[in-house]
Amino acid sequence: MRTLIVVAVLALMCSWGVAQIGPRHVIELRSQGGGTAGMAQGRVQLAGKGLALIRFQGLSVLAVDADGEAYSKEAVAGWPAADVLLVLPGGAGRYDGLAPLQGLRSGAPVIVAVSEEGGVAAGGAAQLYPLQVWNSLDLRKQNTRLRVTAMAGAPGSRGVAGFMLELGNSRASYRVYVSCREDEAAALAQRLPGADLALLPARGVPRLVALHRGAAVQGEPAALTTAGYAFSAVKR
C-alpha cells in the first residue's frame, strides 16, 4: 500500500511538472523555400527602433520591445516580415496593449506574456499565444525547430522577465535570452547557465551579452547594430 501511495504521488507530481514546464503550444509552419539541412549559421540584428530580428536556418523571429514610441499602428505597418512575432511585456509603464497588431500584414503567430494579474490584452485579429512563467511554445519550420520558454526573473521578482529562444535541430542549437527588464549583465551567466547570448533592453538600442554557457561575462555589453551579430549552432 505504501508503494502504491508513493507511485501515485510521484505520478501527480510528474503530471503537474509537465503542465507547468512542458510545451503549451505546438505550431507547424509551411516553408516556401528549399531545405535547410546542414545550415548552422544565424544572425541577430537591429531592425528598427525597439525591433530585433533573429534569423536561423530559414526561420525568422521579430522581437518587439515594449516601447510606446516604436509600438504604434503606424509603426507596425512598417515592421519587417517574420515567421514569429515575440512581444516583450512592458517593464516601465510604456506598454500600450496589443491593438496595433491589427495592422500586421500576415497571420504570423504572436507570442505574448500573461500579465501578473493573469490577463492578456486584446489583440484584434492577431493569433495570440499567451505564455506565463515556465510555459513554452514549440514551433517547427521544415528542418528548423524553435522552442520559446517564458522565463522568471531574479529571486523575488514576479511575472515574465524574458523569453529563452532555442533555435536549431536534433543535432545542434543556439539559445538566445531576450529580456524585457534591465537585468544585471554580470548576474545573467549564473542565472541562465544554458544560454549562449542575451539580448537586453536599453535606451536607444538593445544590448548584446555573450554568456558562454555560464562563464563570467567579459567586458561591457555591445549595442545591437543593423549589420547584426552572427552566431553558430552549438552541439548539445
Secondary structure, 3 states (H helix, E strand, C coil): CHHHHHHHHHHHHHHHHHHHHCEEEEEEECCCCCCCCCCCEEEEEEEECCEEEEEECCEEEEEECCCCCCCCHHHHCCCCCCCEEEECCCCCCCCCCCHHHHHCCCCCEEEEECCCCCCCCCCCCCEEEEECCCCEEEEEECCEEEEEEEECCCCCCCCCCEEEEEEECCCEEEEEEEECCCCCHHHHHHHCCCCCEEEECCCCCCEEEECCCCCCCCCCCEECCCCCEEEECEEC
